[in-house]
Amino acid sequence: MIKIDGDHLWRGGQKIGWVEDRHVRAEDGKHLGYFDESHIYSEEGHRLGYVEGDYLFSESGDSKIALEKISEEIVGGTIPEIGKCAVYMLLGS
């Protein structure tokens, strides 16, 4: 489980990264990717996934995850749902 506290991302009491201006960064500052209103992108700008209805889909089409499950895995914070989905895709649960 990842906890969002402000813009900071925590797992098991250890800071693992942060979200800044729709960009997700690892604790060491590495840019992992970013998101817009409905899509998630890699650091190189390749589409990784998108939200449609109540699901997060991988761009390749091999994954469909209920937003409810993501809300259980990524808790806290005030970032939008697509931001939580980006954290889920880029840092795992």
C-alpha positions as CSV (number, residue, x, y, z in Angstrom):
1,M,0.0,0.0,0.0
2,I,1.2,3.5,-0.8
3,K,0.2,6.4,1.3
4,I,0.0,10.0,-0.1
5,D,0.8,12.7,2.4
6,G,0.6,16.1,0.7
7,D,2.7,15.5,-2.4
8,H,4.9,12.8,-0.8
9,L,4.6,9.1,-1.4
10,W,5.2,6.6,1.4
11,R,5.4,2.8,1.5
12,G,5.8,1.1,4.9
13,G,7.0,4.3,6.6
14,Q,9.7,5.0,3.9
15,K,9.4,7.8,1.5
16,I,9.5,6.4,-2.1
17,G,8.8,9.5,-4.1
18,W,6.6,12.5,-4.7
19,V,4.1,14.1,-7.2
20,E,4.8,17.5,-8.6
21,D,2.8,19.3,-11.2
22,R,1.4,16.0,-12.6
23,H,4.8,14.4,-12.7
24,V,5.7,11.4,-10.6
25,R,9.2,11.2,-9.3
26,A,11.1,8.5,-7.3
27,E,12.8,9.4,-4.0
28,D,16.1,9.8,-5.8
29,G,14.6,12.5,-8.0
30,K,14.3,10.3,-11.1
31,H,11.4,11.3,-13.3
32,L,9.2,8.2,-13.7
33,G,6.3,9.6,-15.8
34,Y,3.4,12.0,-15.8
35,F,-0.4,12.2,-16.3
36,D,-3.0,14.5,-17.8
37,E,-6.8,14.4,-17.4
38,S,-7.2,10.8,-18.6
39,H,-3.8,9.3,-19.7
40,I,-0.6,8.2,-18.0
41,Y,2.7,8.5,-19.7
42,S,6.2,7.2,-19.2
43,E,9.2,9.5,-18.7
44,E,9.8,9.4,-22.5
45,G,6.2,10.4,-23.2
46,H,4.9,7.0,-24.3
47,R,1.3,6.2,-23.2
48,L,1.1,3.6,-20.5
49,G,-2.5,3.6,-19.6
50,Y,-5.8,5.5,-19.4
51,V,-8.9,5.8,-17.3
52,E,-12.3,5.1,-18.9
53,G,-15.4,4.7,-16.8
54,D,-14.5,3.0,-13.5
55,Y,-11.4,1.3,-14.8
56,L,-7.7,1.8,-15.4
57,F,-6.6,0.2,-18.7
58,S,-3.1,-0.4,-19.8
59,E,-2.3,1.0,-23.2
60,S,-1.4,-2.5,-24.4
61,G,-4.9,-3.7,-23.5
62,D,-3.7,-6.6,-21.4
63,S,-4.8,-5.1,-18.0
64,K,-8.0,-3.7,-16.6
65,I,-8.1,-2.6,-13.0
66,A,-11.1,-1.3,-11.1
67,L,-10.6,2.2,-9.7
68,E,-12.0,0.9,-6.4
69,K,-9.0,-1.4,-6.1
70,I,-6.6,1.4,-6.8
71,S,-8.3,3.5,-4.1
72,E,-7.6,0.7,-1.7
73,E,-3.9,0.4,-2.7
74,I,-3.1,4.2,-3.0
75,V,-4.6,6.1,0.0
76,G,-4.7,9.6,1.3
77,G,-3.7,12.8,-0.4
78,T,-5.7,15.2,-2.6
79,I,-4.3,14.3,-6.0
80,P,-6.9,13.4,-8.7
81,E,-7.9,9.8,-9.4
82,I,-5.8,9.8,-12.5
83,G,-2.8,10.8,-10.4
84,K,-3.4,7.9,-8.0
85,C,-3.6,5.6,-11.1
86,A,-0.3,7.0,-12.3
87,V,1.3,6.3,-8.9
88,Y,-0.1,2.8,-9.1
89,M,1.3,2.2,-12.6
90,L,4.7,3.8,-12.1
91,L,5.5,2.7,-8.5
92,G,3.2,-0.3,-8.0
93,S,1.1,-0.9,-4.9
